[in-house]
Amino acid sequence: MRPLERLGRWLTLVLLMALGQAAVAGGEAGQLRGTGDLGVIVERATGSVQIVDTTTRESLARITGLGDLSHASVKYSRDARYAYVFGRDGGLTQLDLLTRRITNRIIQSGNSIGGAISQDGRLLAVANYDPGGVKVFDARTLELVADIPAVDDKGERSKVVGLVDAPRQRFVFTLFEAGEIWVADFSEGKEPRITRHREVGRQPYDALITPDGRHYIAGLFGEDGMALLDLRNPDAGVQRIMDGYGRGDEPLPVFKMPHLEGWAMAGDYAFMPAVGHHSVLVVNRRDWSEVARIPVHGQPIFVMASPDQHAVWVNFAYPDNDTLQIIDVDTLEITGELKPGPAVLHMEFTPRGEHIWVSVRDADEVHIYDAYSLERLGRLNVESPSGIFFTARAHRIGL
Amino acid sequence: MRPLERLGRWLTLVLLMALGQAAVAGGEAGQLRGTGDLGVIVERATGSVQIVDTTTRESLARITGLGDLSHASVKYSRDARYAYVFGRDGGLTQLDLLTRRITNRIIQSGNSIGGAISQDGRLLAVANYDPGGVKVFDARTLELVADIPAVDDKGERSKVVGLVDAPRQRFVFTLFEAGEIWVADFSEGKEPRITRHREVGRQPYDALITPDGRHYIAGLFGEDGMALLDLRNPDAGVQRIMDGYGRGDEPLPVFKMPHLEGWAMAGDYAFMPAVGHHSVLVVNRRDWSEVARIPVHGQPIFVMASPDQHAVWVNFAYPDNDTLQIIDVDTLEITGELKPGPAVLHMEFTPRGEHIWVSVRDADEVHIYDAYSLERLGRLNVESPSGIFFTARAHRIGL
């Protein structure tokens, strides 16, 4: 063989190896794939997340270095390619689900609790405890767009809770100490128009927005009722609902505050956790009056409707947190129960509702169940899993 | 320069060119990107579609060779990577939105009208006129899984209309000549369990399923009423609703049958086109009784609720088909009107409702409007555009 031929063969081999590498890489991170069946699971103890595939029901990657992820939550870019992970330590991380890499990360405050993405997908808002307020960032670059200190009339800062996106390019949030609900309207550009609703009640601790983006409801820790703002008629002001619904009538120890974003809207009813009580409240969505109380296994934390609005799934606070119960929306009876294991922290339905994924923190597992037969279909190893978030949330108001 | 060096340089050049090609290709078809902001627009006259990006508001590619696309519709794989285009000529085309290529295509009947994808995303069903029935395919390979001839008790075949997916791995469809509604349950595997509901009414011409997948409603061309099946209680059978709602009380010429899948559910109401009349019917969703009739510009075709359920948009049959009207859900008044141009055939909201895309067939344009200010934000050249379908449909029951 002549030297030229040898060189040719050698170069061919190198080229083939390079292509081979690319092919392998294509099967892993960086492969061409749809992003509609992806999700992120928070590993709260280790500052990491796993990227999962809901079609193959497997974990694709583990990403570390996201800081303190206790109470972390996740939002998605409108193309469902990027996850935004909001950490407890003020960290805001932009994660590329395709290359499976952190593409941007900032520490935007000392202490934060959740975020939201605007209706058009261009703005990210973060709710901060310290310093109390909301910061708004460009979703692509994470550059600061607006800083909204939560300062009341006495000049004092409040912690911000219950931050959500709302139609017409608005963010809505609640000031814990001041007892106010604010609406920040970005429809005219980067300078928000702020509307303040004062004296909504004592110690609003969390809030939710209905799936149509119309009703914003804040739970009150300091009073026996809730505060409702109709975002289609904000001039009508904040209205008190559910007065005397039971928050304060018996001084039960509250082991863990329920998550209001977990309220379930199904048919004519909203299903909500009764704070401190072993019951789920059923509320008429027309007038927000109480329709029924369903006795359940423990203090409910998340109360979630299935996508077909046929069932409501409930998990519970310690010491009853090994259990899930399933309520039939038509009969308001408990029709199913599962014992996934120790510390069931969160659950997420696949977008069309065939499966439900469940975080079992102290088993270091995520379980996947058939949402109808309750058969367990799979199990993933995840370290101290908490929140599970699928990319279909990119397309939903308030999620 | 020695021959070896020259060869080395030449090979380096070839390699760089090859890489350059790859880089260019990466910026076009085959680039890594999220699929949550993609969509397909049908070009009905030319057997082609355009793939569009709702973030940049531009067309990415034009794909030809899809056969007869009059009345074509599109469904999406659960990863939102593949579009399934159901043609009028029995063609079923699997289109990869990332490589922008047809990855599979079959002619599965002589004449068909729409399709559906199962809750788990594994099965595709197609409604056929000729031969009348439903064929079910593997969504990945397009291999035939089940063939369901629509044969009535007399042994005669019916055309199949109103095919939709429903929770619990079911497909529901209607037999035009036989006047029957069938439910095909694939929850036990590839052999469906078929339930037949007979004598539902004369000439059921189309149907819809509510967004929660619970109520299936067929419109009757031969009678003044509609047929309702509660899919949570199918044993209760089919119920007649909207008797005497006006379909038959005045023999108005019907220029174009309305599309029932366009019915809008918003708040407590369903909004539906009154066949042949210049009005939109408002129906109570609890008991399916008529609440109001809203006079509109022409014979309504599509009646669509905005994602925030605040507005209902309506387009019209010839000769009033240059107009869109907007109904406020709270006041039931017309609050806006647009004249996009000749032959407004279809419209689609972006998933969170900030924009609406509108097909203006005889202008060969698709217009993009701000859904609140009604300002026109963009315009695309599309040849005889009809249906517009965004990938967020992948995550919705019945879409």
Interface residues (C-beta under 8 A of the other chain):
Chain A: P3 L4 L7 G8 L11 L15 G30 L32 R33 G34 T35 G36 D37 L38 T54 T55 Y76 S77 R78 D79 A80 R81 Y82 L97 L98 T99 Q119 D120 G121 P167 R168 Q169 S187 D212 G213 R214 R232 A266 G267 D268 R286 P307 D308 Q309 H310 D330 P351 R352 G353 E354 Y372 T391 A392 A394 H395 R396 I397
Chain B: P3 L4 L7 G8 L11 L15 G30 L32 R33 G34 T35 G36 D37 T54 T55 Y76 S77 R78 D79 A80 R81 Y82 L97 L98 T99 Q119 D120 G121 P167 R168 Q169 S187 D212 G213 R214 R232 A266 G267 D268 R286 P307 D308 Q309 H310 D330 P351 R352 G353 E354 Y372 T391 A392 A394 H395 R396 I397
